Amino acid sequence: MFRRTFWFTAGAAAGVWATAKVNRKLKQLTPESLAAQAADKAIGTGHKLKDFALDVRESMARREAELGEALGLEAPVDPGLPVRRHFAVEAAEHVGPDRSLEATNYRKLPYNSYNRNEDH
């Protein structure tokens, strides 16, 4: 009699445990839960990318200081000297008749007056 009671109780406990586990897994697979998990992972990835960018900036500034020190660029700047700004892209000379930007040594870019940010 004791054996039957033991196995009945063990089977009931296993059934309750399995049901609880299946219900927990089903709740994890609902659309709301999946969306929340994706959002959490996206936020975590964003934080990791931000930390990486900050590390890169810090290392870049440190290396620039090392190079400046090694090359003697840390000398005080004469205030009488003109400051020349370096631009990544030179300004366009003029807009041509075919409404494309004509810049020296650059390919022609189509002129587009539509601003994508106006709709937002």
DSSP file (Angstrom, degrees, kcal/mol; ACC not computed):
  #  RESIDUE AA STRUCTURE BP1 BP2  ACC     N-H-->O    O-->H-N    N-H-->O    O-->H-N    TCO  KAPPA ALPHA  PHI   PSI    X-CA   Y-CA   Z-CA
    1    1 A M     >        0   0    0      0, 0.0     4,-1.9     0, 0.0     5,-0.2   0.000 360.0 360.0 360.0 -39.3    0.0    0.0    0.0
    2    2 A F  H  >  +     0   0    0      1,-0.2     4,-2.4     2,-0.2     5,-0.1   0.874 360.0  55.1 -64.2 -37.2    2.8    2.4    0.8
    3    3 A R  H  > S+     0   0    0      1,-0.2     4,-2.6     2,-0.2     5,-0.3   0.929 107.1  48.7 -62.4 -45.9    4.4    1.7   -2.6
    4    4 A R  H  > S+     0   0    0      1,-0.2     4,-2.3     2,-0.2    -1,-0.2   0.900 112.0  48.6 -62.8 -41.4    1.3    2.7   -4.5
    5    5 A T  H  X S+     0   0    0     -4,-1.9     4,-2.5     2,-0.2    -1,-0.2   0.909 111.2  51.1 -64.7 -42.4    0.9    5.9   -2.5
    6    6 A F  H  X S+     0   0    0     -4,-2.4     4,-2.6     1,-0.2    -2,-0.2   0.945 113.7  43.1 -60.4 -49.5    4.5    6.8   -3.1
    7    7 A W  H  X S+     0   0    0     -4,-2.6     4,-2.4     2,-0.2    -1,-0.2   0.845 112.9  52.8 -69.5 -33.4    4.3    6.3   -6.8
    8    8 A F  H  X S+     0   0    0     -4,-2.3     4,-2.3    -5,-0.3    -1,-0.2   0.931 112.6  44.7 -64.5 -44.4    1.0    8.1   -7.0
    9    9 A T  H  X S+     0   0    0     -4,-2.5     4,-2.5     2,-0.2    -2,-0.2   0.907 113.2  50.5 -66.6 -42.0    2.4   11.1   -5.2
   10   10 A A  H  X S+     0   0    0     -4,-2.6     4,-2.3     1,-0.2    -2,-0.2   0.910 112.2  47.7 -63.1 -41.8    5.6   11.0   -7.3
   11   11 A G  H  X S+     0   0    0     -4,-2.4     4,-2.2     2,-0.2    -2,-0.2   0.899 112.1  49.0 -65.5 -41.0    3.5   10.9  -10.5
   12   12 A A  H  X S+     0   0    0     -4,-2.3     4,-2.4     2,-0.2    -2,-0.2   0.910 112.1  48.6 -65.5 -41.2    1.3   13.8   -9.4
   13   13 A A  H  X S+     0   0    0     -4,-2.5     4,-2.5     2,-0.2    -2,-0.2   0.904 111.4  49.7 -65.1 -41.3    4.3   15.9   -8.4
   14   14 A A  H  X S+     0   0    0     -4,-2.3     4,-2.6     2,-0.2    -1,-0.2   0.895 111.1  50.2 -64.7 -39.3    5.9   15.2  -11.8
   15   15 A G  H  X S+     0   0    0     -4,-2.2     4,-2.4     2,-0.2    -2,-0.2   0.916 111.8  46.9 -64.3 -44.2    2.7   16.1  -13.6
   16   16 A V  H  X S+     0   0    0     -4,-2.4     4,-2.4     2,-0.2    -2,-0.2   0.920 113.7  48.7 -63.7 -43.9    2.4   19.4  -11.6
   17   17 A W  H  X S+     0   0    0     -4,-2.5     4,-2.3     2,-0.2    -2,-0.2   0.929 113.0  46.7 -62.6 -46.0    6.1   20.2  -12.3
   18   18 A A  H  X S+     0   0    0     -4,-2.6     4,-2.5     2,-0.2    -2,-0.2   0.895 112.4  50.4 -65.0 -40.8    5.8   19.5  -16.1
   19   19 A T  H  X S+     0   0    0     -4,-2.4     4,-2.5     2,-0.2    -1,-0.2   0.917 111.1  48.3 -63.3 -43.3    2.6   21.5  -16.3
   20   20 A A  H  X S+     0   0    0     -4,-2.4     4,-2.3     1,-0.2    -2,-0.2   0.906 112.2  49.4 -63.8 -41.1    4.2   24.5  -14.6
   21   21 A K  H  X S+     0   0    0     -4,-2.3     4,-2.1     2,-0.2    -2,-0.2   0.910 111.8  47.8 -65.8 -42.3    7.2   24.3  -16.8
   22   22 A V  H  X S+     0   0    0     -4,-2.5     4,-2.4     2,-0.2    -2,-0.2   0.912 112.1  49.6 -65.1 -42.7    5.1   24.1  -20.0
   23   23 A N  H  X S+     0   0    0     -4,-2.5     4,-2.1     1,-0.2    -2,-0.2   0.899 110.0  51.1 -63.2 -40.3    3.0   27.1  -18.9
   24   24 A R  H  X S+     0   0    0     -4,-2.3     4,-1.4     1,-0.2    -1,-0.2   0.911 111.5  47.5 -62.5 -42.5    6.1   29.1  -18.1
   25   25 A K  H  X S+     0   0    0     -4,-2.1     4,-1.0     1,-0.2    -2,-0.2   0.880 109.8  53.0 -67.5 -38.5    7.6   28.3  -21.6
   26   26 A L  H  < S+     0   0    0     -4,-2.4     3,-0.4     1,-0.2    -1,-0.2   0.884 107.1  52.0 -64.3 -38.1    4.3   29.2  -23.3
   27   27 A K  H >< S+     0   0    0     -4,-2.1     3,-1.0     1,-0.2     6,-0.2   0.846 106.6  54.4 -65.8 -32.6    4.2   32.6  -21.5
   28   28 A Q  H 3< S+     0   0    0     -4,-1.4    -1,-0.2     1,-0.2    -2,-0.2   0.756 106.5  53.1 -70.5 -23.2    7.8   33.2  -22.8
   29   29 A L  T 3< S+     0   0    0     -4,-1.0    -1,-0.2    -3,-0.4    -2,-0.2   0.300  79.7 115.0 -98.9   9.7    6.6   32.6  -26.3
   30   30 A T  S <> S-     0   0    0     -3,-1.0     4,-2.6    -4,-0.2     5,-0.2  -0.458  78.6-113.9 -73.1 154.3    3.7   35.1  -26.4
   31   31 A P  H  > S+     0   0    0      0, 0.0     4,-2.5     0, 0.0     5,-0.2   0.880 116.1  51.8 -57.0 -40.4    4.1   38.0  -28.8
   32   32 A E  H  > S+     0   0    0      2,-0.2     4,-2.2     1,-0.2     5,-0.1   0.915 111.7  46.3 -63.4 -42.5    4.3   40.5  -26.0
   33   33 A S  H  > S+     0   0    0     -6,-0.2     4,-2.5     2,-0.2    -1,-0.2   0.904 112.5  49.7 -67.6 -41.1    7.0   38.6  -24.2
   34   34 A L  H  X S+     0   0    0     -4,-2.6     4,-2.4     2,-0.2    -2,-0.2   0.897 111.1  50.0 -64.5 -39.1    9.0   38.1  -27.4
   35   35 A A  H  X S+     0   0    0     -4,-2.5     4,-2.4    -5,-0.2    -2,-0.2   0.905 111.0  49.1 -65.1 -40.8    8.7   41.8  -28.2
   36   36 A A  H  X S+     0   0    0     -4,-2.2     4,-2.5     2,-0.2    -2,-0.2   0.901 111.2  49.6 -65.3 -40.5    9.9   42.7  -24.7
   37   37 A Q  H  X S+     0   0    0     -4,-2.5     4,-2.3     2,-0.2    -2,-0.2   0.911 111.6  48.8 -64.5 -41.5   12.8   40.3  -25.0
   38   38 A A  H  X S+     0   0    0     -4,-2.4     4,-2.4     2,-0.2    -2,-0.2   0.905 111.5  49.8 -64.8 -40.8   13.8   41.8  -28.3
   39   39 A A  H  X S+     0   0    0     -4,-2.4     4,-2.5     2,-0.2    -2,-0.2   0.916 110.4  50.2 -63.9 -42.7   13.6   45.3  -26.9
   40   40 A D  H  X S+     0   0    0     -4,-2.5     4,-2.4     1,-0.2    -2,-0.2   0.907 111.9  47.5 -61.8 -41.9   15.8   44.3  -23.9
   41   41 A K  H  X S+     0   0    0     -4,-2.3     4,-2.5     2,-0.2    -1,-0.2   0.889 111.4  51.1 -67.4 -38.0   18.4   42.8  -26.2
   42   42 A A  H  X S+     0   0    0     -4,-2.4     4,-2.4     2,-0.2    -2,-0.2   0.911 111.4  47.4 -65.0 -41.9   18.4   45.9  -28.5
   43   43 A I  H  X S+     0   0    0     -4,-2.5     4,-2.3     2,-0.2    -2,-0.2   0.918 112.3  49.9 -64.8 -43.0   18.9   48.2  -25.5
   44   44 A G  H  X S+     0   0    0     -4,-2.4     4,-2.2     1,-0.2    -2,-0.2   0.909 111.2  48.8 -61.5 -42.4   21.7   46.0  -24.2
   45   45 A T  H  X S+     0   0    0     -4,-2.5     4,-2.6     1,-0.2    -1,-0.2   0.895 109.4  53.2 -64.9 -39.4   23.3   46.0  -27.6
   46   46 A G  H  X S+     0   0    0     -4,-2.4     4,-2.4     1,-0.2    -2,-0.2   0.907 108.9  49.0 -61.0 -42.3   23.0   49.8  -27.8
   47   47 A H  H  X S+     0   0    0     -4,-2.3     4,-2.5     2,-0.2    -1,-0.2   0.901 111.1  50.0 -64.1 -40.3   24.7   50.1  -24.4
   48   48 A K  H  X S+     0   0    0     -4,-2.2     4,-2.3     2,-0.2    -2,-0.2   0.909 111.4  48.3 -65.0 -41.0   27.5   47.8  -25.5
   49   49 A L  H  X S+     0   0    0     -4,-2.6     4,-2.6     2,-0.2    -2,-0.2   0.889 111.3  50.6 -65.3 -39.0   28.0   49.8  -28.7
   50   50 A K  H  X S+     0   0    0     -4,-2.4     4,-2.4     2,-0.2    -2,-0.2   0.930 111.0  48.2 -64.1 -45.0   28.0   53.1  -26.7
   51   51 A D  H  X S+     0   0    0     -4,-2.5     4,-2.3     1,-0.2    -2,-0.2   0.899 111.8  50.5 -61.5 -40.3   30.6   51.7  -24.3
   52   52 A F  H  X S+     0   0    0     -4,-2.3     4,-2.5     2,-0.2    -2,-0.2   0.926 110.3  49.2 -63.4 -44.5   32.7   50.5  -27.3
   53   53 A A  H  X S+     0   0    0     -4,-2.6     4,-2.5     1,-0.2    -2,-0.2   0.895 111.1  49.8 -63.0 -39.7   32.5   54.0  -29.0
   54   54 A L  H  X S+     0   0    0     -4,-2.4     4,-2.4     2,-0.2    -1,-0.2   0.895 110.9  49.6 -66.0 -39.1   33.5   55.6  -25.7
   55   55 A D  H  X S+     0   0    0     -4,-2.3     4,-2.6     2,-0.2    -2,-0.2   0.902 110.9  49.8 -64.3 -40.7   36.5   53.3  -25.4
   56   56 A V  H  X S+     0   0    0     -4,-2.5     4,-2.7     2,-0.2    -2,-0.2   0.928 111.8  48.0 -64.4 -44.3   37.5   54.0  -29.0
   57   57 A R  H  X S+     0   0    0     -4,-2.5     4,-2.6     2,-0.2     5,-0.2   0.915 112.7  48.8 -62.2 -42.8   37.3   57.8  -28.4
   58   58 A E  H  X S+     0   0    0     -4,-2.4     4,-2.4     2,-0.2    -2,-0.2   0.941 114.2  44.8 -62.8 -46.9   39.3   57.5  -25.2
   59   59 A S  H  X S+     0   0    0     -4,-2.6     4,-2.7     1,-0.2    -1,-0.2   0.882 112.6  52.4 -64.9 -37.9   42.0   55.3  -26.8
   60   60 A M  H  X S+     0   0    0     -4,-2.7     4,-2.5    -5,-0.2    -2,-0.2   0.920 111.1  46.3 -64.9 -43.5   42.1   57.6  -29.9
   61   61 A A  H  X S+     0   0    0     -4,-2.6     4,-2.2     2,-0.2    -2,-0.2   0.902 113.4  49.7 -65.2 -40.1   42.6   60.7  -27.7
   62   62 A R  H  X S+     0   0    0     -4,-2.4     4,-2.2    -5,-0.2    -2,-0.2   0.930 113.3  45.6 -63.8 -44.9   45.3   59.0  -25.7
   63   63 A R  H  X S+     0   0    0     -4,-2.7     4,-2.7     2,-0.2    -2,-0.2   0.882 111.1  52.9 -67.1 -37.6   47.1   57.9  -28.8
   64   64 A E  H  X S+     0   0    0     -4,-2.5     4,-2.6     2,-0.2    -1,-0.2   0.897 109.6  49.1 -63.6 -39.8   46.8   61.3  -30.4
   65   65 A A  H  X S+     0   0    0     -4,-2.2     4,-2.4     2,-0.2    -2,-0.2   0.905 111.0  50.3 -65.5 -40.8   48.3   62.8  -27.2
   66   66 A E  H  X S+     0   0    0     -4,-2.2     4,-2.4     2,-0.2    -2,-0.2   0.930 113.3  45.3 -62.2 -44.5   51.1   60.3  -27.4
   67   67 A L  H  X S+     0   0    0     -4,-2.7     4,-2.3     2,-0.2     6,-0.2   0.899 112.4  51.4 -66.4 -40.4   51.8   61.1  -31.1
   68   68 A G  H  X>S+     0   0    0     -4,-2.6     5,-3.0     1,-0.2     4,-0.7   0.894 112.1  46.9 -62.4 -39.6   51.6   64.8  -30.4
   69   69 A E  H  <5S+     0   0    0     -4,-2.4     3,-0.5     3,-0.2    -2,-0.2   0.908 113.2  48.4 -67.8 -42.1   54.1   64.5  -27.6
   70   70 A A  H  <5S+     0   0    0     -4,-2.4    -2,-0.2     1,-0.2    -1,-0.2   0.843 116.9  42.2 -67.7 -33.6   56.5   62.3  -29.7
   71   71 A L  H  <5S-     0   0    0     -4,-2.3    -1,-0.2    -5,-0.2    -2,-0.2   0.478 112.5-116.0 -93.1  -3.1   56.3   64.7  -32.6
   72   72 A G  T ><5S+     0   0    0     -4,-0.7     3,-0.7    -3,-0.5    -3,-0.2   0.809  71.1 136.5  75.3  29.7   56.6   67.8  -30.5
   73   73 A L  T 3 < +     0   0    0     -5,-3.0    -4,-0.2    -6,-0.2    -5,-0.1   0.402  49.2  84.1 -88.7   3.8   53.2   69.1  -31.5
   74   74 A E  T 3   +     0   0    0     -6,-0.7    -1,-0.2    -5,-0.1     3,-0.1   0.391  61.9 121.7 -86.1   4.2   52.3   70.1  -27.9
   75   75 A A  S <  S-     0   0    0     -3,-0.7     2,-0.0     1,-0.1     0, 0.0  -0.332  77.5 -91.1 -66.0 149.6   54.1   73.5  -28.3
   76   76 A P        -     0   0    0      0, 0.0     2,-0.3     0, 0.0    -1,-0.1  -0.342  43.3-117.9 -63.7 143.1   52.0   76.5  -27.7
   77   77 A V        -     0   0    0     -3,-0.1    -3,-0.0     1,-0.1     3,-0.0  -0.643  21.8-117.8 -85.9 135.6   50.3   77.9  -30.9
   78   78 A D    >   -     0   0    0     -2,-0.3     3,-1.7     1,-0.2    -1,-0.1  -0.609  17.6-147.3 -71.3 120.9   51.2   81.4  -32.0
   79   79 A P  T 3  S+     0   0    0      0, 0.0    -1,-0.2     0, 0.0    -2,-0.0   0.686  93.9  65.8 -66.7 -15.2   47.9   83.4  -31.9
   80   80 A G  T 3  S+     0   0    0      2,-0.1    -2,-0.0    -3,-0.0    -3,-0.0   0.655  81.7  94.8 -79.0 -14.4   49.0   85.4  -34.9
   81   81 A L  S <  S-     0   0    0     -3,-1.7     2,-0.1     1,-0.1    -4,-0.0  -0.545  82.7-113.8 -78.7 141.3   48.9   82.4  -37.2
   82   82 A P        -     0   0    0      0, 0.0     2,-0.5     0, 0.0    -1,-0.1  -0.448  24.9-127.0 -72.9 148.0   45.6   81.9  -39.2
   83   83 A V        -     0   0    0     -2,-0.1     2,-0.5     2,-0.0     0, 0.0  -0.845  20.2-158.7 -96.9 125.3   43.6   78.8  -38.4
   84   84 A R        -     0   0    0     -2,-0.5     2,-0.3     2,-0.0     0, 0.0  -0.917   7.9-145.8-107.2 124.7   42.7   76.6  -41.3
   85   85 A R        -     0   0    0     -2,-0.5     2,-0.6     1,-0.0    -2,-0.0  -0.686   7.8-142.1 -88.6 140.9   39.8   74.3  -41.0
   86   86 A H        -     0   0    0     -2,-0.3     2,-0.4     2,-0.0     3,-0.1  -0.906  15.2-162.5-105.3 123.5   39.9   71.0  -42.7
   87   87 A F        -     0   0    0     -2,-0.6     3,-0.1     1,-0.1     4,-0.0  -0.846  19.8-142.1-106.6 142.1   36.6   69.8  -44.2
   88   88 A A  S    S+     0   0    0     -2,-0.4     2,-0.4     1,-0.2    -1,-0.1   0.867  94.3  29.3 -68.1 -36.0   35.9   66.2  -45.2
   89   89 A V  S    S-     0   0    0     -3,-0.1    -1,-0.2     3,-0.0     2,-0.1  -0.993  85.6-129.1-127.8 128.9   34.0   67.3  -48.3
   90   90 A E        -     0   0    0     -2,-0.4     3,-0.1    14,-0.1     2,-0.1  -0.416  35.7 -98.6 -72.4 151.9   34.7   70.5  -50.2
   91   91 A A        -     0   0    0      1,-0.1     2,-0.1    -2,-0.1    -1,-0.1  -0.364  42.8-100.0 -69.8 150.2   31.7   72.7  -50.9
   92   92 A A        -     0   0    0      1,-0.1    11,-0.2    11,-0.1     3,-0.1  -0.437  22.2-140.7 -70.4 144.2   30.2   72.5  -54.4
   93   93 A E  S    S-     0   0    0      9,-1.2     2,-0.3     1,-0.3    10,-0.2   0.947  70.0 -34.6 -73.3 -48.5   31.2   75.3  -56.8
   94   94 A H  E     -A  102   0A   0      8,-1.0     8,-2.0     6,-0.1     2,-0.6  -0.981  59.2 -97.8-164.3 167.0   27.8   75.8  -58.4
   95   95 A V  E     -A  101   0A   0     -2,-0.3     6,-0.2     6,-0.2     4,-0.0  -0.856  44.3-140.2 -96.1 123.4   24.7   74.1  -59.4
   96   96 A G    >   -     0   0    0      4,-2.1     3,-1.7    -2,-0.6    -1,-0.0  -0.107  27.5 -94.7 -78.4 176.3   24.8   73.3  -63.1
   97   97 A P  T 3  S+     0   0    0      0, 0.0    -1,-0.1     0, 0.0    -2,-0.0   0.761 124.2  59.0 -65.2 -24.9   21.9   73.5  -65.7
   98   98 A D  T 3  S-     0   0    0      2,-0.2    13,-0.2     1,-0.0     3,-0.1   0.236 117.8-113.7 -88.4  16.9   21.1   69.8  -65.2
   99   99 A R  S <  S+     0   0    0     -3,-1.7    12,-1.0     1,-0.2     2,-0.4   0.789  75.9 127.9  58.8  33.3   20.5   70.6  -61.5
  100  100 A S  E     - B   0 110A   0     10,-0.2    -4,-2.1    11,-0.0     2,-0.3  -0.910  66.1-107.3-115.9 148.7   23.4   68.5  -60.4
  101  101 A L  E     -AB  95 109A   0      8,-1.8     8,-0.8    -2,-0.4     2,-0.7  -0.570  29.2-157.5 -74.4 128.8   26.2   69.7  -58.1
  102  102 A E  E     +A   94   0A   0     -8,-2.0    -9,-1.2    -2,-0.3    -8,-1.0  -0.921  21.4 164.6-111.3 109.6   29.4   70.2  -59.9
  103  103 A A    >   -     0   0    0     -2,-0.7     3,-1.4     3,-0.3     2,-0.2  -0.906  44.3 -94.7-121.4 151.6   32.4   70.1  -57.6
  104  104 A T  T 3  S-     0   0    0     -2,-0.3   -14,-0.1     1,-0.3     3,-0.1  -0.449 104.0  -2.5 -68.7 134.6   36.0   69.7  -58.6
  105  105 A N  T 3  S+     0   0    0      1,-0.2     2,-0.4    -2,-0.2    -1,-0.3   0.668 110.7 106.7  61.3  21.4   37.4   66.1  -58.6
  106  106 A Y  S <  S-     0   0    0     -3,-1.4    -3,-0.3     3,-0.0    -1,-0.2  -0.946  74.9-107.4-126.6 151.2   34.0   64.7  -57.3
  107  107 A R        -     0   0    0     -2,-0.4     2,-0.3     1,-0.1    -4,-0.1  -0.349  47.4 -91.3 -71.3 158.4   31.4   62.8  -59.2
  108  108 A K        -     0   0    0     -6,-0.1    -6,-0.1    -8,-0.1    -1,-0.1  -0.538  39.5-155.5 -75.2 131.1   28.2   64.5  -60.0
  109  109 A L  E     -B  101   0A   0     -8,-0.8    -8,-1.8    -2,-0.3     2,-0.1  -0.886  21.8-112.4-106.1 137.1   25.5   64.2  -57.3
  110  110 A P  E     -B  100   0A   0      0, 0.0     2,-0.5     0, 0.0   -10,-0.2  -0.415  28.4-121.5 -69.5 142.4   21.9   64.5  -58.3
  111  111 A Y        +     0   0    0    -12,-1.0     2,-0.4   -13,-0.2   -11,-0.0  -0.712  33.9 178.3 -84.1 129.3   20.1   67.5  -56.9
  112  112 A N        -     0   0    0     -2,-0.5   -13,-0.0     1,-0.1   -12,-0.0  -0.954  18.9-172.4-136.8 114.1   17.1   66.6  -54.7
  113  113 A S        +     0   0    0     -2,-0.4     2,-0.4     2,-0.1    -1,-0.1   0.578  57.5 106.3 -82.8  -8.1   15.0   69.2  -53.0
  114  114 A Y        -     0   0    0      1,-0.0     2,-0.6     2,-0.0     3,-0.1  -0.574  59.6-153.2 -75.7 128.4   13.0   66.6  -51.1
  115  115 A N    >   -     0   0    0     -2,-0.4     3,-1.6     1,-0.1     4,-0.3  -0.908   4.8-154.8-102.7 118.6   14.0   66.5  -47.4
  116  116 A R  G >  S+     0   0    0     -2,-0.6     3,-0.7     1,-0.3     4,-0.2   0.776  91.6  61.4 -64.0 -25.7   13.3   63.1  -45.9
  117  117 A N  G >  S+     0   0    0      1,-0.2     3,-0.7     2,-0.1    -1,-0.3   0.542  82.1  81.3 -82.2  -4.8   13.0   64.6  -42.5
  118  118 A E  G <  S+     0   0    0     -3,-1.6    -1,-0.2     1,-0.2    -2,-0.1   0.821  89.2  53.2 -68.9 -29.2   10.0   66.8  -43.4
  119  119 A D  G <         0   0    0     -3,-0.7    -1,-0.2    -4,-0.3    -2,-0.1   0.609 360.0 360.0 -81.5 -10.7    7.5   63.9  -43.0
  120  120 A H    <         0   0    0     -3,-0.7    -1,-0.2    -4,-0.2    -2,-0.2   0.443 360.0 360.0-103.1 360.0    8.6   63.0  -39.5
